[in-house]
Amino acid sequence: MQRTLSSETLSQVGKTVKLAGWIQTRRDHGKIIFFDLRDSGGILQLVCTPQEKEVYELAQTLRSEWVVEVEGEVKERPDAMKNAELATGNVEVGVKKLVVLSEAKTPPFPIDTPGYDIDEETRLKYRYLDLRRPRLQKNLKLRSEYVKAVREYLFSKGFLEIETPLLTKSTPEGSRDFVVPSRAQPGKFYALPQSPQQYKQLLMVAGFEKYFQIARALRDEDPRADRGFEHSQVDLEMSFVGMEDVMNVVEEMTVFAVEKIGGNIAKKPFPVFTYEEAMKQFGADKFDLRTEQEKKEGILSFAWVVSFPFFEKDKTGKWTFTHNPFSAPLNEEHEAMLLKGKDIEKIITSQYDLVCNGLEVAGGSLRTHKPNVLRAVFKTMGYKEQEIEEQFGHMLEAFSHGAPPHGGCAQGFERLLMAFLGEEYLREVQAFPQTGQGRTSVMDAPSELSEAQLKELHLKVQNPSTKLRAGK
Ligand code: ASP
């Protein structure tokens, strides 16, 4: 017999079905034992009576979170017993056959509550149990639906989904790299991508005019509520476009996908602020436009911010980029300033950021596709000719083989989902996030390597925080 999902039983009254799932709760009512069975379709009431002696005896041993398979007849509940709060509340299954597929320890914390009160370390240590709670089941389901809608929209506009490497070279995105030592080339390292920035630009040079990817970005920054070591982006890039073209695609995609998952958007089209206006009006380039009423109603309020300064001074007084070194200056006038190295603080970039309910949820720009302009950006930042060649020679070379004008954007859709779901932390919309201390869920990395592994990687640990792992 094929397995039926709990949600499918409503249309199967009078039929015998096979179900499988977890025991959610058990209620002993004298001679009758009731169970709530949980599966990916929802929750369903099971009934065990002494008439089915073997089943009844086994049922007495069942505990919460055991995994069982049952067969039985779907019955309409008597009117007085119907439960309007349960989607399957009009029916129940009289169990005729019961098999225990897996027993379960008592969970270390309740999983039928929202779980906000439980210590983060414990939640993430047992993340697979934490994820069983309805709130996280819902969050991850919505996340999947959002990504599905994004794909649907982008495919409908002729985008190709293309993956880019995880083992790559350090690329400046304003953060610290995670690095991977090379075994075959002593003393050399790969870097995990802070974003697919350079590869997606190379795809434009390669002639894929509309690219996207649901990409992982890895940045070694101190975690905070809306930032982790890893985050996912809808990363896209287009050729032969202006700022409006990219902004329109991102805006349309966002509206389409947000509305597809049931979100309400305050204003369409999204209002646009210059950086200067935003700073004057809100004192920040991330701001929340919602009224108190809109906050209560869970409305999403988007706005674009444009016309950012290209450069700012870093702590040491050197010029550095504010957003993205691969961006193009706003127009020819600003490009000329950059090439001349004059009025650096006045150069405006073609960057556009999207904010939603006070969070930055997307950012992108038109790119420099002219080698001399890209060179000028790095020169402004104090790079020597040789450093530019070593670090970005591949881009300069690529741009000398016929590079189309291009631009793109990356949407940190997890933050957008946080805003939509009213969640305060990124980890509430990720399956296996890191803890605030940077330890991974369940598997508890980072961890030590064995002597042999270190040797193979040509590494020596100078001040190990814990003892090296013994063995292989
Ligand atoms: N690479 C940028 C980022 O990850 C986004 C972009 O400009 O496309 O923030």
Residues whose N, C-alpha, C, O or C-beta is under 5 A from the ligand:
A	BS01	LIG	Q194 S195 Q197 L236 N324 G363 G364 S365 G408 C409 A410
